[in-house]
């Protein structure tokens, strides 16, 4: 009888642990900061190894070859920011 009681307690503990794990799962929010505004020129150079001016010129030259989103749900991110994600 005690074994049955012990087994039921263990099963209840496992269920509670599972509920806690489910509740603790969190959504990862992507970084939507603007490195052109948020970083000083020196920080930008360290992160991307190019100046802000160089990146903007490069993006202007390749804009037509970049993929375009199929829809504009939510708050679309400008193309030049999509290509300079801060990881």
LINFEN-V354047 format. One line per field, one symbol per residue. ss: DSSP state (@ for helix, = for strand, . for the rest). psi: psi as a letter, one per 30 degrees, with the letter a starting at -180 (. if undefined). burial: + if it has 9 or more other ideal C-beta (glycine too) atoms within 8 Angstrom, else -. Layout:
BEGIN
ss: ???
psi: ???
burial: ???
END
This chain:
BEGIN
ss: .@@@@@@@@@@@@@@@@@@@@@@@..........@@@@..@@@@@@@@...@@@@@@@@@@@@@@.............@@@@.....
psi: eeeeeeeeeeeeeeeeeeeeeeffkkkkkljgljfeefkleeeeeeefglleeeeeeeeefgeffklkkflhkbjkkkefefghkj.
burial: ----------------------------------++--+----++-+-------++-++-------------------+++--+---
END
